[in-house]
Amino acid sequence: MNRKDPPWLQQTREFCSYSGIKIVGWGPHMLTVEAKSEERAKEIASQLGQLGFSTVKNDDDAYAGLLNLSRNPAAVETKIASFDISRRPWDEQIEPLIWALGASLLLPSLVTNSARYPYWVTLPLGALSLVLFSWDGRRIWGWRLETLPAALRVRRGFRWTTIPWDPIRDVKSMQKGRQGSVAVELASHHYEQLGTFKDSFARNLRDRLRVEIAQRNGDHQ
């Protein structure tokens, strides 16, 4: 057994091998197994419950026929809760700078006549870079999120919107290629869009907000 493997893994491997359960991944506090149907997922959850595992819900994995379990769900929630959702990932935040650099290199060369390429090439490329800088700057730098005691605040395009926690029922994400859009579902069945992000950030944002909602619902009970 690898020294980095969790101490419960060997016993769990043997149990799964005997029970015909296919393990597809694991981490310090998480076990992921194959479960191609809801009935099979319930069966596996019951079997692994004998070893102290509890189901960790994840819409994406359930759709893919996978099941997540943990012997320490609190540790999983703590990891999710520590994820920074206040700003977009740093690799997204540098995208506007790339367009700004392109515009700063191409457009001034038209004035100084120092362009290496004809103006009919440099001008459109420079203008496009400027437009993309403005678009991405507003979309990326203009986005923020704050989780306040009474409400969720989201800034889109540098404009803030406040969404009270009470009417929020769930958080949904929809994958679009390598990106995912995230929206909160309200009691009125209206969806408030939070934005479109890289898929990993979208899933982490969704899971973190679901933890926030669950904690607040628990406080109100």
C-alpha positions as CSV (number, residue, x, y, z in Angstrom):
1,M,0.0,0.0,0.0
2,N,1.3,3.4,-1.0
3,R,2.2,5.5,2.1
4,K,0.0,8.3,0.7
5,D,-3.0,6.1,0.6
6,P,-5.6,6.6,3.4
7,P,-5.4,3.9,6.0
8,W,-8.9,2.6,5.2
9,L,-8.2,2.0,1.5
10,Q,-6.7,-1.6,1.7
11,Q,-9.7,-2.9,3.7
12,T,-12.1,-1.1,1.4
13,R,-10.4,-2.5,-1.7
14,E,-10.7,-6.0,-0.4
15,F,-14.4,-5.5,0.5
16,C,-15.2,-3.9,-2.9
17,S,-13.4,-6.7,-4.8
18,Y,-15.4,-9.4,-2.9
19,S,-18.6,-7.4,-3.4
20,G,-18.1,-6.7,-7.1
21,I,-17.8,-2.9,-6.6
22,K,-15.5,-1.1,-9.0
23,I,-13.3,1.6,-7.5
24,V,-12.5,4.4,-9.9
25,G,-10.8,6.9,-7.6
26,W,-10.0,7.9,-4.0
27,G,-8.5,10.7,-1.9
28,P,-7.8,11.3,1.8
29,H,-11.5,11.5,2.7
30,M,-13.3,10.4,-0.5
31,L,-14.0,7.2,-2.4
32,T,-15.5,7.1,-5.9
33,V,-17.0,4.0,-7.2
34,E,-18.9,3.0,-10.4
35,A,-22.7,3.0,-10.0
36,K,-24.5,3.1,-13.4
37,S,-28.0,3.4,-12.0
38,E,-29.8,4.9,-9.0
39,E,-30.7,1.4,-7.7
40,R,-27.1,0.3,-7.9
41,A,-25.9,3.4,-6.1
42,K,-28.3,2.7,-3.2
43,E,-27.1,-0.9,-3.1
44,I,-23.5,0.2,-2.9
45,A,-24.2,2.9,-0.4
46,S,-25.8,0.3,1.9
47,Q,-22.9,-2.2,1.4
48,L,-20.2,0.4,2.1
49,G,-22.2,1.8,5.0
50,Q,-21.0,-1.3,6.8
51,L,-17.5,0.2,6.7
52,G,-18.6,3.6,7.9
53,F,-19.0,5.3,4.5
54,S,-21.7,7.9,3.8
55,T,-22.9,9.2,0.4
56,V,-21.5,12.5,-0.7
57,K,-24.0,13.9,-3.2
58,N,-22.6,15.2,-6.5
59,D,-24.9,15.8,-9.5
60,D,-22.1,15.6,-12.1
61,D,-20.8,12.2,-10.9
62,A,-24.3,10.8,-10.5
63,Y,-25.0,11.8,-14.1
64,A,-21.8,10.1,-15.2
65,G,-22.7,6.9,-13.3
66,L,-20.4,7.4,-10.4
67,L,-20.9,7.5,-6.6
68,N,-18.9,9.4,-4.0
69,L,-18.6,8.2,-0.4
70,S,-16.7,9.3,2.6
71,R,-16.0,8.1,6.1
72,N,-15.6,11.7,7.1
73,P,-18.2,13.9,5.3
74,A,-17.3,16.8,7.6
75,A,-13.8,16.9,6.2
76,V,-15.2,17.0,2.7
77,E,-17.5,19.9,3.6
78,T,-14.6,21.7,5.3
79,K,-12.5,21.4,2.1
80,I,-15.4,22.8,0.0
81,A,-16.0,25.6,2.5
82,S,-12.3,26.7,2.3
83,F,-12.5,27.1,-1.5
84,D,-12.3,30.8,-2.5
85,I,-15.4,31.7,-4.5
86,S,-15.2,35.5,-4.1
87,R,-13.2,36.0,-7.3
88,R,-12.6,34.1,-10.5
89,P,-9.5,31.9,-10.7
90,W,-6.2,33.7,-11.3
91,D,-5.7,32.2,-14.8
92,E,-9.0,33.8,-15.9
93,Q,-8.1,37.1,-14.4
94,I,-5.0,37.4,-16.6
95,E,-7.0,37.0,-19.8
96,P,-7.9,40.7,-20.2
97,L,-4.2,41.6,-19.8
98,I,-3.4,39.5,-22.9
99,W,-5.9,41.4,-25.0
100,A,-4.6,44.7,-23.5
101,L,-1.0,43.8,-24.4
102,G,-2.1,43.0,-28.0
103,A,-3.9,46.3,-28.3
104,S,-1.0,48.3,-26.8
105,L,1.4,46.7,-29.3
106,L,-0.7,47.0,-32.4
107,L,-2.5,50.3,-32.3
108,P,0.4,52.6,-31.4
109,S,2.4,51.2,-34.3
110,L,-0.2,52.7,-36.7
111,V,0.5,56.2,-35.4
112,T,4.3,55.9,-35.5
113,N,4.3,54.0,-38.8
114,S,6.5,51.3,-37.2
115,A,4.1,48.4,-37.8
116,R,5.7,45.2,-39.1
117,Y,2.5,44.4,-41.0
118,P,0.2,46.4,-43.3
119,Y,-2.3,48.7,-41.6
120,W,-5.2,46.6,-43.0
121,V,-3.9,43.7,-40.9
122,T,-2.7,45.7,-37.8
123,L,-5.8,47.9,-37.5
124,P,-8.5,45.1,-37.3
125,L,-6.3,43.0,-35.0
126,G,-5.6,45.9,-32.7
127,A,-9.3,47.0,-32.7
128,L,-10.4,43.4,-32.0
129,S,-7.9,43.1,-29.1
130,L,-9.3,46.4,-27.7
131,V,-12.9,45.1,-27.9
132,L,-12.0,41.8,-26.3
133,F,-10.1,43.6,-23.5
134,S,-13.2,45.6,-22.8
135,W,-15.5,42.6,-22.9
136,D,-13.3,40.3,-20.9
137,G,-12.4,43.0,-18.4
138,R,-16.1,43.7,-17.7
139,R,-16.9,40.0,-17.5
140,I,-13.9,38.8,-15.5
141,W,-12.7,41.8,-13.4
142,G,-16.3,43.0,-13.0
143,W,-17.3,39.8,-11.2
144,R,-17.3,39.3,-7.5
145,L,-19.2,37.2,-4.9
146,E,-19.9,37.8,-1.3
147,T,-21.6,35.5,1.2
148,L,-23.2,37.7,3.9
149,P,-25.2,36.5,6.9
150,A,-28.5,37.6,5.4
151,A,-27.8,37.5,1.7
152,L,-25.7,36.4,-1.3
153,R,-24.2,39.4,-3.2
154,V,-23.0,39.0,-6.7
155,R,-21.3,41.6,-8.9
156,R,-21.7,41.2,-12.6
157,G,-20.3,43.8,-15.0
158,F,-19.3,45.9,-12.0
159,R,-23.0,46.1,-10.9
160,W,-24.0,44.5,-7.5
161,T,-27.2,42.4,-7.0
162,T,-28.3,41.2,-3.5
163,I,-30.1,37.9,-3.2
164,P,-31.5,37.1,0.3
165,W,-30.8,33.5,1.4
166,D,-34.4,32.7,2.5
167,P,-35.9,32.4,-1.0
168,I,-32.9,30.4,-2.4
169,R,-33.8,26.8,-2.8
170,D,-30.9,25.3,-4.7
171,V,-27.9,26.0,-6.9
172,K,-27.7,24.6,-10.4
173,S,-24.9,24.2,-12.8
174,M,-25.0,23.4,-16.5
175,Q,-21.9,22.3,-18.4
176,K,-21.1,24.0,-21.7
177,G,-18.1,22.3,-23.2
178,R,-15.2,23.2,-20.9
179,Q,-17.3,25.9,-19.1
180,G,-20.2,25.8,-16.8
181,S,-23.0,28.3,-16.0
182,V,-24.2,28.6,-12.4
183,A,-27.6,29.9,-11.2
184,V,-29.5,30.0,-8.0
185,E,-33.0,28.6,-7.9
186,L,-35.5,30.8,-6.0
187,A,-38.7,29.8,-4.3
188,S,-40.6,31.6,-7.1
189,H,-39.0,29.0,-9.6
190,H,-37.0,31.9,-11.0
191,Y,-33.3,31.4,-11.7
192,E,-30.8,34.1,-10.9
193,Q,-27.7,33.6,-13.1
194,L,-24.4,34.0,-11.3
195,G,-22.2,33.7,-14.5
196,T,-20.3,31.3,-16.7
197,F,-16.9,30.0,-15.6
198,K,-14.4,27.4,-16.2
199,D,-16.0,24.0,-15.5
200,S,-13.9,23.2,-12.3
201,F,-14.7,26.6,-10.8
202,A,-18.4,26.3,-11.7
203,R,-18.6,23.0,-9.9
204,N,-16.7,24.3,-6.8
205,L,-18.9,27.4,-6.7
206,R,-22.1,25.3,-6.9
207,D,-20.9,22.9,-4.2
208,R,-19.7,25.7,-1.9
209,L,-23.0,27.6,-2.2
210,R,-25.0,24.4,-1.5
211,V,-23.0,24.0,1.7
212,E,-23.9,27.6,2.7
213,I,-27.6,26.9,2.0
214,A,-27.5,23.6,4.0
215,Q,-25.9,25.4,7.0
216,R,-28.4,28.2,7.0
217,N,-31.3,25.7,6.7
218,G,-29.9,23.8,9.6
219,D,-29.7,27.1,11.7
220,H,-33.4,27.8,10.9
221,Q,-34.6,24.4,12.1
